[in-house]
Each structure stands twice: as C-alpha cells, then as structure tokens.
Amino acid sequence: MDTAEIIVTLTGLALSAFVVWYFFFFTRPAASAVSSSSGVQEVDITVKGGYSPNVIEVERGKLVQLSFYRDEESSCSEELLMPAFNVRRELPAFQTTLVEVLPQQAGRFEFTCGMGMLRGSLIVK
C-alpha cells in the first residue's frame, strides 16, 4: 500500500467510527416537561429529520401531553409508535398531533417513527 491508500483507509475508518459514536453513543441533554396549572405535564416536540427534543423527563403518575408538530413531508416521520403505552398515531405533515399518556412506573420508554429510524425517549422519574 502506498501513502495515498493508507490515508484514504484511515480517513474512512475515522469517519465510520464517528458515525457509530454519533448514532449510538452520543447523549443528548434531556428536556423536562412543563407542568400546567392543572398539573398536566406538557411538552412540544418538533418532528423534522428526528424528534426535538428527543429525550424528555416527566414525573410518574401525572398525565403527560406530548404535542408533536411534524414540520416535514418525509414518509419516515408520518407515524409515531410508543409501544409501552400502546400508542400508534399518524402525524399529518405541518400539523400538531396531541398524544396523552399516563406513566405509572419509572423507567425509560422509547418512541420511534413507523420505520424505527427516528428515535426518542420518555424518561419517567
């Protein structure tokens, strides 16, 4: 192998390592739900190439209202799945969809798009 082949190989390995780190090990800060005057925990989530915020902290035993605003037409983001809460919802493009859940136990509960490519977590404390 000559010098150019070594540089190309090392660059490819470095980029592959970065992609693995970013998608599987990079931790994003958690957003906390805001409690309304009625005690309902409310969170606004934008869906555009992912969920923002994608990690949400809530309290156990209190109703949670998740407002998903889908700011795109990508077919991947047209469905929301929250298996732990038996939620399966269509997310119409450029509209807000309200999803209510009542977490009864502490833990980390995943939510995804219909294809499983977009991911988020509801952390119940």
N, CA, C and O atoms as a GROMACS GRO file, in nm:
protein
  500
    1MET      N    1   0.084  -0.119   0.000
    1MET     CA    2   0.000   0.000   0.000
    1MET      C    3   0.088   0.124   0.000
    1MET      O    4   0.188   0.132   0.072
    2ASP      N    5   0.049   0.219  -0.082
    2ASP     CA    6   0.125   0.344  -0.083
    2ASP      C    7   0.062   0.443   0.015
    2ASP      O    8  -0.039   0.412   0.080
    3THR      N    9   0.120   0.559   0.026
    3THR     CA   10   0.077   0.659   0.124
    3THR      C   11  -0.068   0.703   0.101
    3THR      O   12  -0.143   0.718   0.197
    4ALA      N   13  -0.109   0.724  -0.022
    4ALA     CA   14  -0.245   0.769  -0.052
    4ALA      C   15  -0.348   0.664  -0.006
    4ALA      O   16  -0.452   0.700   0.049
    5GLU      N   17  -0.320   0.537  -0.029
    5GLU     CA   18  -0.413   0.432   0.012
    5GLU      C   19  -0.424   0.425   0.164
    5GLU      O   20  -0.533   0.402   0.217
    6ILE      N   21  -0.315   0.444   0.233
    6ILE     CA   22  -0.316   0.444   0.380
    6ILE      C   23  -0.399   0.561   0.433
    6ILE      O   24  -0.478   0.544   0.527
    7ILE      N   25  -0.381   0.679   0.374
    7ILE     CA   26  -0.457   0.797   0.418
    7ILE      C   27  -0.607   0.777   0.393
    7ILE      O   28  -0.689   0.808   0.480
    8VAL      N   29  -0.642   0.726   0.276
    8VAL     CA   30  -0.783   0.703   0.245
    8VAL      C   31  -0.843   0.599   0.341
    8VAL      O   32  -0.955   0.617   0.388
    9THR      N   33  -0.772   0.493   0.370
    9THR     CA   34  -0.820   0.389   0.460
    9THR      C   35  -0.839   0.443   0.602
    9THR      O   36  -0.941   0.417   0.665
   10LEU      N   37  -0.742   0.518   0.652
   10LEU     CA   38  -0.751   0.575   0.786
   10LEU      C   39  -0.865   0.677   0.796
   10LEU      O   40  -0.936   0.683   0.897
   11THR      N   41  -0.882   0.757   0.692
   11THR     CA   42  -0.991   0.855   0.690
   11THR      C   43  -1.126   0.784   0.691
   11THR      O   44  -1.217   0.825   0.763
   12GLY      N   45  -1.141   0.679   0.613
   12GLY     CA   46  -1.265   0.601   0.612
   12GLY      C   47  -1.295   0.538   0.747
   12GLY      O   48  -1.410   0.539   0.791
   13LEU      N   49  -1.193   0.484   0.812
   13LEU     CA   50  -1.212   0.425   0.944
   13LEU      C   51  -1.253   0.531   1.046
   13LEU      O   52  -1.340   0.506   1.129
   14ALA      N   53  -1.190   0.649   1.040
   14ALA     CA   54  -1.223   0.757   1.132
   14ALA      C   55  -1.367   0.804   1.112
   14ALA      O   56  -1.439   0.827   1.209
   15LEU      N   57  -1.408   0.819   0.988
   15LEU     CA   58  -1.546   0.861   0.961
   15LEU      C   59  -1.647   0.755   1.004
   15LEU      O   60  -1.753   0.789   1.056
   16SER      N   61  -1.615   0.630   0.983
   16SER     CA   62  -1.704   0.522   1.028
   16SER      C   63  -1.717   0.522   1.180
   16SER      O   64  -1.827   0.506   1.233
   17ALA      N   65  -1.606   0.541   1.250
   17ALA     CA   66  -1.609   0.548   1.396
   17ALA      C   67  -1.694   0.666   1.443
   17ALA      O   68  -1.768   0.654   1.541
   18PHE      N   69  -1.683   0.781   1.376
   18PHE     CA   70  -1.762   0.898   1.411
   18PHE      C   71  -1.912   0.870   1.394
   18PHE      O   72  -1.991   0.907   1.480
   19VAL      N   73  -1.950   0.807   1.285
   19VAL     CA   74  -2.091   0.776   1.260
   19VAL      C   75  -2.145   0.683   1.368
   19VAL      O   76  -2.255   0.705   1.418
   20VAL      N   77  -2.071   0.581   1.403
   20VAL     CA   78  -2.114   0.487   1.508
   20VAL      C   79  -2.129   0.561   1.641
   20VAL      O   80  -2.227   0.541   1.712
   21TRP      N   81  -2.033   0.646   1.676
   21TRP     CA   82  -2.040   0.722   1.801
   21TRP      C   83  -2.162   0.814   1.800
   21TRP      O   84  -2.236   0.818   1.898
   22TYR      N   85  -2.182   0.886   1.692
   22TYR     CA   86  -2.290   0.985   1.686
   22TYR      C   87  -2.428   0.919   1.697
   22TYR      O   88  -2.514   0.970   1.768
   23PHE      N   89  -2.450   0.808   1.629
   23PHE     CA   90  -2.582   0.747   1.628
   23PHE      C   91  -2.608   0.654   1.745
   23PHE      O   92  -2.724   0.631   1.780
   24PHE      N   93  -2.504   0.600   1.808
   24PHE     CA   94  -2.527   0.502   1.914
   24PHE      C   95  -2.478   0.543   2.052
   24PHE      O   96  -2.528   0.489   2.151
   25PHE      N   97  -2.384   0.636   2.063
   25PHE     CA   98  -2.326   0.668   2.193
   25PHE      C   99  -2.337   0.814   2.234
   25PHE      O  100  -2.318   0.845   2.352
   26PHE      N  101  -2.366   0.904   2.142
   26PHE     CA  102  -2.377   1.046   2.172
   26PHE      C  103  -2.503   1.069   2.254
   26PHE      O  104  -2.612   1.036   2.210
   27THR      N  105  -2.489   1.127   2.374
   27THR     CA  106  -2.605   1.152   2.458
   27THR      C  107  -2.648   1.297   2.444
   27THR      O  108  -2.566   1.389   2.447
   28ARG      N  109  -2.776   1.316   2.428
   28ARG     CA  110  -2.832   1.449   2.415
   28ARG      C  111  -2.894   1.489   2.548
   28ARG      O  112  -2.943   1.403   2.622
   29PRO      N  113  -2.891   1.618   2.581
   29PRO     CA  114  -2.950   1.658   2.708
   29PRO      C  115  -3.101   1.635   2.710
   29PRO      O  116  -3.168   1.647   2.607
   30ALA      N  117  -3.153   1.603   2.826
   30ALA     CA  118  -3.296   1.576   2.839
   30ALA      C  119  -3.371   1.706   2.862
   30ALA      O  120  -3.322   1.796   2.930
   31ALA      N  121  -3.490   1.715   2.805
   31ALA     CA  122  -3.579   1.829   2.828
   31ALA      C  123  -3.683   1.786   2.931
   31ALA      O  124  -3.735   1.675   2.925
   32SER      N  125  -3.712   1.874   3.024
   32SER     CA  126  -3.813   1.843   3.125
   32SER      C  127  -3.948   1.896   3.082
   32SER      O  128  -3.958   2.002   3.021
   33ALA      N  129  -4.051   1.821   3.113
   33ALA     CA  130  -4.188   1.864   3.082
   33ALA      C  131  -4.224   1.983   3.169
   33ALA      O  132  -4.179   1.994   3.283
   34VAL      N  133  -4.307   2.071   3.116
   34VAL     CA  134  -4.355   2.187   3.189
   34VAL      C  135  -4.493   2.154   3.243
   34VAL      O  136  -4.582   2.114   3.168
   35SER      N  137  -4.512   2.172   3.374
   35SER     CA  138  -4.642   2.143   3.435
   35SER      C  139  -4.733   2.264   3.422
   35SER      O  140  -4.694   2.376   3.451
   36SER      N  141  -4.856   2.238   3.376
   36SER     CA  142  -4.955   2.346   3.364
   36SER      C  143  -5.020   2.368   3.501
   36SER      O  144  -4.991   2.296   3.597
   37SER      N  145  -5.107   2.466   3.508
   37SER     CA  146  -5.175   2.495   3.634
   37SER      C  147  -5.264   2.379   3.680
   37SER      O  148  -5.292   2.364   3.799
   38SER      N  149  -5.308   2.297   3.584
   38SER     CA  150  -5.392   2.182   3.620
   38SER      C  151  -5.310   2.058   3.656
   38SER      O  152  -5.366   1.953   3.688
   39GLY      N  153  -5.179   2.070   3.651
   39GLY     CA  154  -5.093   1.958   3.687
   39GLY      C  155  -5.054   1.868   3.572
   39GLY      O  156  -4.982   1.770   3.591
   40VAL      N  157  -5.101   1.899   3.452
   40VAL     CA  158  -5.067   1.820   3.334
   40VAL      C  159  -4.928   1.860   3.287
   40VAL      O  160  -4.894   1.978   3.281
   41GLN      N  161  -4.847   1.760   3.256
   41GLN     CA  162  -4.711   1.786   3.206
   41GLN      C  163  -4.718   1.800   3.054
   41GLN      O  164  -4.767   1.711   2.985
   42GLU      N  165  -4.667   1.913   3.003
   42GLU     CA  166  -4.678   1.942   2.860
   42GLU      C  167  -4.541   1.953   2.797
   42GLU      O  168  -4.448   2.011   2.854
   43VAL      N  169  -4.529   1.897   2.676
   43VAL     CA  170  -4.404   1.904   2.600
   43VAL      C  171  -4.438   1.926   2.453
   43VAL      O  172  -4.522   1.856   2.397
   44ASP      N  173  -4.372   2.023   2.392
   44ASP     CA  174  -4.384   2.045   2.248
   44ASP      C  175  -4.266   1.979   2.179
   44ASP      O  176  -4.151   2.004   2.215
   45ILE      N  177  -4.293   1.895   2.080
   45ILE     CA  178  -4.190   1.821   2.009
   45ILE      C  179  -4.201   1.852   1.860
   45ILE      O  180  -4.309   1.838   1.802
   46THR      N  181  -4.091   1.893   1.800
   46THR     CA  182  -4.087   1.916   1.656
   46THR      C  183  -4.032   1.792   1.588
   46THR      O  184  -3.931   1.737   1.630
   47VAL      N  185  -4.100   1.750   1.482
   47VAL     CA  186  -4.058   1.633   1.405
   47VAL      C  187  -4.005   1.683   1.271
   47VAL      O  188  -4.083   1.727   1.186
   48LYS      N  189  -3.875   1.677   1.254
   48LYS     CA  190  -3.811   1.720   1.129
   48LYS      C  191  -3.675   1.651   1.121
   48LYS      O  192  -3.575   1.701   1.173
   49GLY      N  193  -3.672   1.537   1.054
   49GLY     CA  194  -3.548   1.461   1.046
   49GLY      C  195  -3.512   1.395   1.178
   49GLY      O  196  -3.402   1.340   1.191
   50GLY      N  197  -3.599   1.400   1.274
   50GLY     CA  198  -3.579   1.347   1.408
   50GLY      C  199  -3.678   1.414   1.502
   50GLY      O  200  -3.763   1.491   1.458
   51TYR      N  201  -3.668   1.384   1.629
   51TYR     CA  202  -3.755   1.445   1.730
   51TYR      C  203  -3.673   1.547   1.808
   51TYR      O  204  -3.561   1.518   1.850
   52SER      N  205  -3.728   1.665   1.827
   52SER     CA  206  -3.658   1.768   1.902
   52SER      C  207  -3.754   1.832   2.002
   52SER      O  208  -3.847   1.902   1.961
   53PRO      N  209  -3.735   1.809   2.130
   53PRO     CA  210  -3.630   1.728   2.192
   53PRO      C  211  -3.660   1.579   2.175
   53PRO      O  212  -3.774   1.538   2.155
   54ASN      N  213  -3.555   1.500   2.184
   54ASN     CA  214  -3.574   1.356   2.168
   54ASN      C  215  -3.560   1.279   2.299
   54ASN      O  216  -3.584   1.159   2.303
   55VAL      N  217  -3.521   1.348   2.406
   55VAL     CA  218  -3.517   1.288   2.539
   55VAL      C  219  -3.597   1.380   2.631
   55VAL      O  220  -3.564   1.498   2.646
   56ILE      N  221  -3.702   1.325   2.692
   56ILE     CA  222  -3.794   1.405   2.771
   56ILE      C  223  -3.811   1.343   2.909
   56ILE      O  224  -3.838   1.223   2.921
   57GLU      N  225  -3.795   1.424   3.013
   57GLU     CA  226  -3.813   1.376   3.150
   57GLU      C  227  -3.949   1.419   3.202
   57GLU      O  228  -3.987   1.535   3.189
   58VAL      N  229  -4.021   1.325   3.262
   58VAL     CA  230  -4.153   1.352   3.319
   58VAL      C  231  -4.163   1.284   3.456
   58VAL      O  232  -4.080   1.200   3.492
   59GLU      N  233  -4.267   1.322   3.530
   59GLU     CA  234  -4.291   1.261   3.660
   59GLU      C  235  -4.392   1.148   3.648
   59GLU      O  236  -4.486   1.155   3.570
   60ARG      N  237  -4.370   1.046   3.726
   60ARG     CA  238  -4.458   0.929   3.728
   60ARG      C  239  -4.592   0.967   3.791
   60ARG      O  240  -4.599   1.045   3.886
   61GLY      N  241  -4.700   0.909   3.736
   61GLY     CA  242  -4.833   0.927   3.794
   61GLY      C  243  -4.905   1.054   3.753
   61GLY      O  244  -5.017   1.077   3.799
   62LYS      N  245  -4.845   1.136   3.668
   62LYS     CA  246  -4.911   1.258   3.620
   62LYS      C  247  -4.931   1.249   3.469
   62LYS      O  248  -4.845   1.199   3.397
   63LEU      N  249  -5.045   1.298   3.423
   63LEU     CA  250  -5.076   1.297   3.281
   63LEU      C  251  -4.973   1.377   3.202
   63LEU      O  252  -4.932   1.486   3.244
   64VAL      N  253  -4.930   1.322   3.089
   64VAL     CA  254  -4.833   1.387   3.002
   64VAL      C  255  -4.899   1.413   2.867
   64VAL      O  256  -4.954   1.322   2.805
   65GLN      N  257  -4.892   1.539   2.821
   65GLN     CA  258  -4.941   1.575   2.689
   65GLN      C  259  -4.822   1.608   2.600
   65GLN      O  260  -4.750   1.704   2.624
   66LEU      N  261  -4.804   1.526   2.498
   66LEU     CA  262  -4.696   1.545   2.402
   66LEU      C  263  -4.757   1.603   2.275
   66LEU      O  264  -4.842   1.540   2.212
   67SER      N  265  -4.714   1.723   2.238
   67SER     CA  266  -4.764   1.789   2.117
   67SER      C  267  -4.659   1.774   2.008
   67SER      O  268  -4.556   1.842   2.010
   68PHE      N  269  -4.684   1.684   1.914
   68PHE     CA  270  -4.592   1.658   1.804
   68PHE      C  271  -4.629   1.746   1.684
   68PHE      O  272  -4.736   1.730   1.626
   69TYR      N  273  -4.539   1.838   1.648
   69TYR     CA  274  -4.559   1.919   1.528
   69TYR      C  275  -4.467   1.863   1.420
   69TYR      O  276  -4.345   1.870   1.432
   70ARG      N  277  -4.526   1.809   1.314
   70ARG     CA  278  -4.448   1.749   1.205
   70ARG      C  279  -4.420   1.855   1.099
   70ARG      O  280  -4.509   1.894   1.023
   71ASP      N  281  -4.297   1.900   1.096
   71ASP     CA  282  -4.254   2.010   1.010
   71ASP      C  283  -4.185   1.958   0.884
   71ASP      O  284  -4.082   2.011   0.843
   72GLU      N  285  -4.240   1.855   0.822
   72GLU     CA  286  -4.184   1.796   0.700
   72GLU      C  287  -4.285   1.702   0.638
   72GLU      O  288  -4.389   1.671   0.696
   73GLU      N  289  -4.253   1.657   0.518
   73GLU     CA  290  -4.338   1.562   0.448
   73GLU      C  291  -4.272   1.426   0.430
   73GLU      O  292  -4.328   1.341   0.360
   74SER      N  293  -4.157   1.404   0.488
   74SER     CA  294  -4.086   1.277   0.475
   74SER      C  295  -4.175   1.162   0.520
   74SER      O  296  -4.240   1.169   0.625
   75SER      N  297  -4.178   1.055   0.440
   75SER     CA  298  -4.264   0.942   0.472
   75SER      C  299  -4.220   0.871   0.600
   75SER      O  300  -4.302   0.805   0.664
   76CYS      N  301  -4.096   0.884   0.637
   76CYS     CA  302  -4.046   0.816   0.757
   76CYS      C  303  -4.114   0.869   0.883
   76CYS      O  304  -4.139   0.793   0.977
   77SER      N  305  -4.144   0.998   0.886
   77SER     CA  306  -4.195   1.058   1.009
   77SER      C  307  -4.347   1.064   1.015
   77SER      O  308  -4.402   1.132   1.103
   78GLU      N  309  -4.417   0.996   0.926
   78GLU     CA  310  -4.562   1.008   0.923
   78GLU      C  311  -4.634   0.925   1.028
   78GLU      O  312  -4.756   0.937   1.043
   79GLU      N  313  -4.562   0.840   1.100
   79GLU     CA  314  -4.624   0.757   1.203
   79GLU      C  315  -4.542   0.761   1.330
   79GLU      O  316  -4.419   0.764   1.326
   80LEU      N  317  -4.610   0.761   1.445
   80LEU     CA  318  -4.546   0.761   1.576
   80LEU      C  319  -4.584   0.633   1.648
   80LEU      O  320  -4.702   0.596   1.652
   81LEU      N  321  -4.485   0.564   1.704
   81LEU     CA  322  -4.508   0.442   1.782
   81LEU      C  323  -4.452   0.460   1.922
   81LEU      O  324  -4.336   0.497   1.940
   82MET      N  325  -4.537   0.432   2.022
   82MET     CA  326  -4.494   0.430   2.163
   82MET      C  327  -4.543   0.297   2.221
   82MET      O  328  -4.648   0.293   2.286
   83PRO      N  329  -4.469   0.189   2.198
   83PRO     CA  330  -4.517   0.055   2.236
   83PRO      C  331  -4.552   0.039   2.384
   83PRO      O  332  -4.648  -0.032   2.416
   84ALA      N  333  -4.478   0.102   2.473
   84ALA     CA  334  -4.503   0.086   2.616
   84ALA      C  335  -4.639   0.142   2.658
   84ALA      O  336  -4.695   0.102   2.760
   85PHE      N  337  -4.692   0.235   2.578
   85PHE     CA  338  -4.820   0.297   2.610
   85PHE      C  339  -4.928   0.260   2.508
   85PHE      O  340  -5.035   0.321   2.505
   86ASN      N  341  -4.900   0.161   2.424
   86ASN     CA  342  -4.993   0.117   2.319
   86ASN      C  343  -5.042   0.232   2.232
   86ASN      O  344  -5.160   0.243   2.200
   87VAL      N  345  -4.948   0.319   2.193
   87VAL     CA  346  -4.981   0.435   2.110
   87VAL      C  347  -4.926   0.412   1.969
   87VAL      O  348  -4.810   0.379   1.950
   88ARG      N  349  -5.014   0.433   1.872
   88ARG     CA  350  -4.976   0.431   1.730
   88ARG      C  351  -5.058   0.542   1.664
   88ARG      O  352  -5.180   0.530   1.653
   89ARG      N  353  -4.990   0.648   1.621
   89ARG     CA  354  -5.060   0.764   1.566
   89ARG      C  355  -5.001   0.807   1.435
   89ARG      O  356  -4.880   0.799   1.413
   90GLU      N  357  -5.088   0.854   1.348
   90GLU     CA  358  -5.046   0.919   1.225
   90GLU      C  359  -5.011   1.064   1.261
   90GLU      O  360  -5.082   1.128   1.338
   91LEU      N  361  -4.903   1.114   1.204
   91LEU     CA  362  -4.864   1.253   1.225
   91LEU      C  363  -4.877   1.326   1.092
   91LEU      O  364  -4.786   1.319   1.009
   92PRO      N  365  -4.987   1.397   1.069
   92PRO     CA  366  -5.004   1.469   0.943
   92PRO      C  367  -4.898   1.578   0.927
   92PRO      O  368  -4.860   1.643   1.025
   93ALA      N  369  -4.852   1.599   0.805
   93ALA     CA  370  -4.749   1.700   0.778
   93ALA      C  371  -4.802   1.839   0.810
   93ALA      O  372  -4.916   1.873   0.778
   94PHE      N  373  -4.716   1.920   0.873
   94PHE     CA  374  -4.743   2.060   0.905
   94PHE      C  375  -4.865   2.077   0.994
   94PHE      O  376  -4.939   2.175   0.982
   95GLN      N  377  -4.887   1.980   1.083
   95GLN     CA  378  -4.994   1.987   1.181
   95GLN      C  379  -4.942   1.938   1.315
   95GLN      O  380  -4.842   1.867   1.323
   96THR      N  381  -5.013   1.977   1.421
   96THR     CA  382  -4.979   1.932   1.555
   96THR      C  383  -5.073   1.820   1.595
   96THR      O  384  -5.195   1.830   1.580
   97THR      N  385  -5.015   1.712   1.647
   97THR     CA  386  -5.092   1.597   1.694
   97THR      C  387  -5.067   1.582   1.843
   97THR      O  388  -4.952   1.572   1.886
   98LEU      N  389  -5.174   1.580   1.922
   98LEU     CA  390  -5.163   1.567   2.066
   98LEU      C  391  -5.169   1.420   2.105
   98LEU      O  392  -5.259   1.347   2.064
   99VAL      N  393  -5.072   1.377   2.185
   99VAL     CA  394  -5.067   1.240   2.237
   99VAL      C  395  -5.062   1.250   2.389
   99VAL      O  396  -4.976   1.317   2.444
  100GLU      N  397  -5.156   1.183   2.456
  100GLU     CA  398  -5.160   1.184   2.602
  100GLU      C  399  -5.127   1.045   2.655
  100GLU      O  400  -5.179   0.944   2.608
  101VAL      N  401  -5.038   1.043   2.754
  101VAL     CA  402  -5.002   0.917   2.821
  101VAL      C  403  -5.000   0.942   2.971
  101VAL      O  404  -4.978   1.055   3.016
  102LEU      N  405  -5.023   0.836   3.046
  102LEU     CA  406  -5.018   0.844   3.192
  102LEU      C  407  -4.917   0.741   3.240
  102LEU      O  408  -4.952   0.624   3.260
  103PRO      N  409  -4.791   0.783   3.259
  103PRO     CA  410  -4.688   0.687   3.301
  103PRO      C  411  -4.707   0.646   3.447
  103PRO      O  412  -4.707   0.730   3.536
  104GLN      N  413  -4.723   0.517   3.470
  104GLN     CA  414  -4.747   0.465   3.604
  104GLN      C  415  -4.621   0.411   3.671
  104GLN      O  416  -4.618   0.395   3.793
  105GLN      N  417  -4.517   0.383   3.592
  105GLN     CA  418  -4.394   0.330   3.652
  105GLN      C  419  -4.274   0.405   3.599
  105GLN      O  420  -4.274   0.455   3.487
  106ALA      N  421  -4.171   0.411   3.682
  106ALA     CA  422  -4.047   0.479   3.643
  106ALA      C  423  -3.972   0.394   3.540
  106ALA      O  424  -3.985   0.271   3.537
  107GLY      N  425  -3.895   0.461   3.458
  107GLY     CA  426  -3.815   0.390   3.358
  107GLY      C  427  -3.794   0.474   3.234
  107GLY      O  428  -3.834   0.590   3.227
  108ARG      N  429  -3.731   0.412   3.136
  108ARG     CA  430  -3.705   0.477   3.008
  108ARG      C  431  -3.791   0.407   2.902
  108ARG      O  432  -3.783   0.286   2.884
  109PHE      N  433  -3.873   0.485   2.834
  109PHE     CA  434  -3.966   0.431   2.736
  109PHE      C  435  -3.939   0.495   2.600
  109PHE      O  436  -3.943   0.617   2.586
  110GLU      N  437  -3.911   0.412   2.502
  110GLU     CA  438  -3.873   0.459   2.369
  110GLU      C  439  -3.996   0.491   2.285
  110GLU      O  440  -4.102   0.429   2.300
  111PHE      N  441  -3.980   0.590   2.196
  111PHE     CA  442  -4.078   0.612   2.092
  111PHE      C  443  -4.003   0.628   1.960
  111PHE      O  444  -3.892   0.679   1.957
  112THR      N  445  -4.066   0.582   1.852
  112THR     CA  446  -4.000   0.581   1.722
  112THR      C  447  -4.098   0.618   1.612
  112THR      O  448  -4.219   0.629   1.634
  113CYS      N  449  -4.042   0.637   1.494
  113CYS     CA  450  -4.127   0.651   1.376
  113CYS      C  451  -4.169   0.510   1.334
  113CYS      O  452  -4.123   0.411   1.392
  114GLY      N  453  -4.255   0.500   1.235
  114GLY     CA  454  -4.302   0.370   1.190
  114GLY      C  455  -4.193   0.281   1.137
  114GLY      O  456  -4.205   0.158   1.143
  115MET      N  457  -4.085   0.339   1.084
  115MET     CA  458  -3.974   0.262   1.029
  115MET      C  459  -3.866   0.234   1.133
  115MET      O  460  -3.772   0.158   1.107
  116GLY      N  461  -3.877   0.294   1.251
  116GLY     CA  462  -3.777   0.274   1.356
  116GLY      C  463  -3.649   0.353   1.337
  116GLY      O  464  -3.552   0.330   1.408
  117MET      N  465  -3.648   0.446   1.244
  117MET     CA  466  -3.525   0.524   1.217
  117MET      C  467  -3.516   0.647   1.307
  117MET      O  468  -3.408   0.681   1.353
  118LEU      N  469  -3.627   0.714   1.333
  118LEU     CA  470  -3.629   0.829   1.422
  118LEU      C  471  -3.659   0.777   1.562
  118LEU      O  472  -3.752   0.698   1.581
  119ARG      N  473  -3.582   0.822   1.660
  119ARG     CA  474  -3.596   0.767   1.794
  119ARG      C  475  -3.599   0.876   1.900
  119ARG      O  476  -3.536   0.981   1.887
  120GLY      N  477  -3.674   0.848   2.005
  120GLY     CA  478  -3.678   0.936   2.119
  120GLY      C  479  -3.706   0.855   2.244
  120GLY      O  480  -3.736   0.736   2.237
  121SER      N  481  -3.695   0.921   2.360
  121SER     CA  482  -3.716   0.851   2.487
  121SER      C  483  -3.794   0.938   2.582
  121SER      O  484  -3.774   1.060   2.590
  122LEU      N  485  -3.885   0.874   2.655
  122LEU     CA  486  -3.958   0.937   2.763
  122LEU      C  487  -3.900   0.878   2.890
  122LEU      O  488  -3.913   0.758   2.915
  123ILE      N  489  -3.836   0.961   2.972
  123ILE     CA  490  -3.776   0.915   3.096
  123ILE      C  491  -3.872   0.952   3.210
  123ILE      O  492  -3.896   1.069   3.237
  124VAL      N  493  -3.925   0.850   3.276
  124VAL     CA  494  -4.021   0.870   3.383
  124VAL      C  495  -3.948   0.853   3.516
  124VAL      O  496  -3.884   0.751   3.541
  125LYS      N  497  -3.958   0.957   3.601
  125LYS     CA  498  -3.889   0.954   3.731
  125LYS      C  499  -3.988   0.944   3.844
  125LYS      O  500  -3.949   0.940   3.960
   0.00000   0.00000   0.00000
